[in-house]
C-alpha cells in the first residue's frame, strides 16, 4: 500500500426514516464522478444511518423517571434527554454540569450516550434528538449486502461517529459499526525494524479509517456524510467494530 485516495460523495440529501441509503450513496457516487469498485471502503456518518433507521426521538414523548430527574438536576440537563441517556446506557461513570459519561449499551464509553441534536431539523418547533443505531455492526453488514445486490460491488463499510477521549482535547472519528474489513489488526509477534517481535501492538484499523474520513466529513454543516476510501489493503480476517471495545477486565481506568 503506497497511498490512499479519499473522496467525499457530494449530493446526499437530508435523509429520513425509510430512505434507501444504498441508492442515495450510489447516486452520490455517480454525481461525484466516481464508480465504486471492489475493495473500496465507504465511511458513513452515524447520523444518516440512525435517521434512515428511525432513531429520531421526539422529546415530548419522553417521560423522565425520578432517577433521570435527579441526575438532570445534578448535570443541569433536560430530564428527558437524561432519561434517554439512561435508557441507552449500561452504566453511568461520571457526571458534572453539562456532561454525563456512560458506558453505552454497545460497550463504548462516551459522552451522553452518543445522543445528539446537531444537524437535526426542528419539525414544527418540536424538539428531537437522535440515538445511535440499535446495532451498528448489523447496519454496516446490511448496507454492504445491499450495495452488492444493487451495484454488484464488494465494498467494506465503516459507520463513524465523533467522540472525545480521556486525557485528550478535541473529538475524533471512530468506528461504531463495521463490515467487510478487520475492526482490529493484531500485530503481536510481527517483527519491528530490528527484528524484535512486537509484544502489545494491536491496530484499530476501523477507527483509523473513520478518523481519516472524518477530516473530509467535518463536524458542522459540511453536508458530506459519506467518504469513499480506496487503496487500503489488509490480510487480517474481517471483523466488526465491536472488536474495538476493550474488555472490562483490561480496563485500567475504572
C-alpha positions as CSV (number, residue, x, y, z in Angstrom):
1,X,0.0,0.0,0.0
2,X,1.7,3.2,-1.2
3,X,-1.1,5.7,-0.7
4,X,-4.8,6.2,-0.1
5,X,-7.4,8.1,-2.1
6,X,-10.3,9.6,-0.2
7,X,-13.3,11.2,-1.9
8,X,-16.3,12.7,-0.3
9,X,-19.5,11.7,-2.1
10,X,-21.3,15.0,-2.5
11,X,-25.0,15.5,-3.1
12,X,-26.5,13.2,-0.5
13,X,-29.8,15.0,0.6
14,X,-31.2,15.2,4.1
15,X,-32.4,11.7,4.8
16,X,-35.5,10.4,6.6
17,X,-36.7,7.2,8.1
18,X,-37.1,4.5,5.4
19,X,-34.9,6.2,2.8
20,X,-32.9,3.8,0.6
21,X,-29.4,4.7,1.8
22,X,-27.8,2.4,-0.7
23,X,-29.5,4.1,-3.6
24,X,-28.6,7.6,-2.2
25,X,-24.9,6.6,-2.0
26,X,-24.8,5.2,-5.5
27,X,-26.4,8.4,-6.8
28,X,-23.9,10.5,-4.9
29,X,-21.0,8.5,-6.3
30,X,-22.2,9.0,-9.8
31,X,-22.8,12.7,-9.2
32,X,-19.2,12.9,-7.8
33,X,-17.9,11.3,-11.0
34,X,-16.9,8.1,-9.2
35,X,-17.7,4.5,-9.6
36,X,-17.4,2.2,-6.6
37,X,-15.0,-0.7,-7.0
38,X,-14.3,-3.9,-5.2
39,X,-12.1,-3.3,-2.2
40,X,-13.3,0.3,-1.6
41,X,-14.2,1.3,1.9
42,X,-17.3,3.5,2.5
43,X,-17.2,5.6,5.7
44,X,-20.8,6.5,6.5
45,X,-21.7,9.0,9.2
46,X,-23.8,7.6,12.0
47,X,-26.4,10.3,11.7
48,X,-27.7,9.3,8.3
49,X,-27.8,5.7,9.3
50,X,-29.7,6.5,12.5
51,X,-32.2,8.7,10.6
52,X,-33.0,6.1,8.0
53,X,-33.5,3.5,10.8
54,X,-36.0,5.7,12.6
55,X,-33.8,6.5,15.7
56,X,-35.1,10.1,15.9
57,X,-36.9,10.7,19.2
58,X,-39.4,13.5,20.0
59,X,-38.6,14.8,23.5
60,X,-42.3,15.5,24.1
61,X,-42.8,11.7,24.0
62,X,-40.3,11.0,26.8
63,X,-41.4,10.7,30.4
64,X,-38.4,11.1,32.8
65,X,-38.1,8.8,35.8
66,X,-37.2,10.1,39.3
67,X,-33.6,8.9,38.7
68,X,-33.5,10.9,35.5
69,X,-34.9,14.0,37.3
70,X,-32.3,13.7,40.0
71,X,-29.4,13.3,37.5
72,X,-30.8,16.1,35.4
73,X,-30.7,18.5,38.4
74,X,-27.1,17.5,39.1
75,X,-26.0,18.0,35.5
76,X,-28.2,20.9,34.5
77,X,-29.5,18.9,31.6
78,X,-33.0,18.3,30.2
79,X,-34.6,15.5,32.2
80,X,-36.0,14.0,29.0
81,X,-32.6,13.8,27.4
82,X,-31.2,12.3,30.6
83,X,-33.8,9.6,30.5
84,X,-32.8,8.7,27.0
85,X,-29.1,8.6,28.1
86,X,-30.0,6.2,30.9
87,X,-32.1,4.1,28.5
88,X,-29.2,3.8,26.1
89,X,-26.6,3.1,28.8
90,X,-25.4,0.2,30.9
91,X,-23.6,2.3,33.5
92,X,-23.1,6.0,34.4
93,X,-19.4,6.5,35.0
94,X,-19.1,10.2,35.7
95,X,-21.4,13.3,35.7
96,X,-20.9,17.0,36.0
97,X,-22.9,20.1,34.8
98,X,-23.5,19.7,31.1
99,X,-22.0,16.2,30.7
100,X,-22.7,12.6,31.6
101,X,-20.1,9.9,30.7
102,X,-21.6,6.5,30.3
103,X,-20.8,3.0,29.1
104,X,-23.2,2.7,26.2
105,X,-25.2,-0.4,25.8
106,X,-22.9,-1.3,22.9
107,X,-19.9,-1.2,25.2
108,X,-18.4,2.1,24.2
109,X,-17.5,4.7,26.8
110,X,-18.9,8.0,25.5
111,X,-20.5,11.3,26.5
112,X,-24.2,11.5,26.8
113,X,-24.6,8.0,25.2
114,X,-23.9,9.5,21.8
115,X,-27.3,11.3,21.8
116,X,-27.1,14.4,19.7
117,X,-29.3,17.2,18.4
118,X,-26.9,18.8,15.9
119,X,-27.8,18.8,12.2
120,X,-31.4,17.7,13.1
121,X,-34.2,20.0,11.9
122,X,-36.8,21.0,14.4
123,X,-40.0,19.9,12.7
124,X,-42.8,22.4,13.5
125,X,-40.9,23.7,16.5
126,X,-40.9,20.2,18.1
127,X,-37.6,19.1,19.8
128,X,-35.9,16.0,18.6
129,X,-32.7,14.1,19.4
130,X,-31.0,11.3,17.5
131,X,-29.9,8.0,19.1
132,X,-27.2,5.7,17.8
133,X,-28.3,2.7,15.6
134,X,-29.6,-0.3,17.6
135,X,-26.8,-2.5,16.1
136,X,-24.3,-0.5,14.0
137,X,-22.4,-3.6,13.0
138,X,-25.6,-5.1,11.7
139,X,-26.4,-1.9,9.9
140,X,-23.0,-1.9,8.2
141,X,-23.5,-5.5,7.1
142,X,-26.9,-4.8,5.7
143,X,-25.6,-1.8,3.7
144,X,-22.7,-3.8,2.4
145,X,-25.1,-6.6,1.3
146,X,-27.4,-4.1,-0.4
147,X,-24.6,-2.4,-2.3
148,X,-23.6,-5.8,-3.5
149,X,-27.2,-6.5,-4.6
150,X,-27.8,-3.2,-6.3
151,X,-24.4,-2.5,-7.8
152,X,-22.6,-5.8,-7.8
153,X,-19.7,-4.3,-5.9
154,X,-17.9,-5.8,-2.8
155,X,-17.0,-2.9,-0.6
156,X,-16.3,-2.6,3.1
157,X,-18.4,-0.3,5.3
158,X,-17.5,1.7,8.4
159,X,-20.1,3.6,10.3
160,X,-18.4,6.5,12.0
161,X,-19.2,8.8,14.9
162,X,-17.2,11.6,16.6
163,X,-16.2,11.2,20.3
164,X,-14.0,12.8,22.8
165,X,-11.1,10.9,24.5
166,X,-9.9,10.7,28.1
167,X,-6.8,12.9,28.6
168,X,-7.0,14.5,25.1
169,X,-8.7,17.7,24.0
170,X,-10.9,17.5,20.8
171,X,-13.0,15.0,19.1
172,X,-12.0,12.4,16.5
173,X,-13.9,10.0,14.3
174,X,-14.2,6.4,15.4
175,X,-15.9,3.3,14.0
176,X,-19.1,2.3,15.8
177,X,-20.0,-0.2,13.1
178,X,-18.0,-2.1,10.5
179,X,-18.4,-4.9,7.9
180,X,-16.0,-6.3,5.3
181,X,-12.7,-5.3,7.0
182,X,-11.0,-6.0,10.3
183,X,-12.0,-3.9,13.3
184,X,-8.7,-4.7,14.9
185,X,-5.4,-6.0,13.4
186,X,-3.3,-8.0,15.9
187,X,0.3,-7.3,15.1
188,X,1.7,-9.1,18.1
189,X,4.6,-11.3,17.1
190,X,5.4,-9.4,13.9
191,X,9.0,-8.1,13.8
192,X,9.9,-4.4,14.2
193,X,12.6,-2.7,12.1
194,X,15.3,-4.6,14.1
195,X,13.6,-8.0,14.1
196,X,12.3,-7.8,17.6
197,X,8.8,-9.2,17.9
198,X,6.0,-6.7,18.7
199,X,4.5,-7.6,22.1
200,X,1.4,-5.5,22.6
201,X,0.6,-3.8,19.2
202,X,-2.9,-4.1,18.0
203,X,-4.0,-1.6,15.4
204,X,-7.6,-0.2,15.5
205,X,-7.9,-0.4,11.7
206,X,-11.6,0.6,11.5
207,X,-11.0,3.5,13.9
208,X,-8.1,4.8,11.8
209,X,-10.3,4.6,8.7
210,X,-13.1,6.5,10.4
211,X,-10.6,9.2,11.7
212,X,-9.1,9.7,8.2
213,X,-12.6,10.1,6.6
214,X,-13.6,12.5,9.4
215,X,-11.2,15.1,8.1
216,X,-13.4,15.3,5.0
217,X,-16.8,14.8,6.6
218,X,-16.3,17.6,9.0
219,X,-18.3,18.3,12.2
220,X,-20.6,21.0,11.3
221,X,-22.6,22.0,8.2
222,X,-20.3,20.5,5.5
223,X,-23.0,18.0,4.4
224,X,-20.5,15.3,3.5
225,X,-21.7,12.2,5.4
226,X,-20.1,9.6,3.1
227,X,-16.5,9.3,2.1
228,X,-15.1,6.7,-0.3
229,X,-11.6,5.4,0.6
230,X,-9.6,3.5,-2.0
231,X,-6.2,1.8,-1.8
232,X,-6.4,0.2,1.7
233,X,-5.3,-3.4,2.0
234,X,-5.3,-5.9,4.8
235,X,-4.6,-9.5,5.4
236,X,-6.3,-10.0,8.8
237,X,-9.7,-11.6,9.0
238,X,-12.8,-9.5,8.7
239,X,-14.3,-8.3,12.0
240,X,-16.6,-5.8,13.5
241,X,-16.5,-2.5,15.4
242,X,-17.4,-4.5,18.5
243,X,-13.9,-5.9,18.4
244,X,-12.6,-2.5,19.3
245,X,-14.4,-2.3,22.7
246,X,-11.8,-3.0,25.4
247,X,-13.0,-5.8,27.7
248,X,-13.8,-4.7,31.2
249,X,-11.1,-6.9,32.7
250,X,-8.5,-5.0,30.7
251,X,-9.8,-1.5,31.6
252,X,-7.3,0.2,33.8
253,X,-9.3,3.4,34.2
254,X,-12.4,2.1,36.1
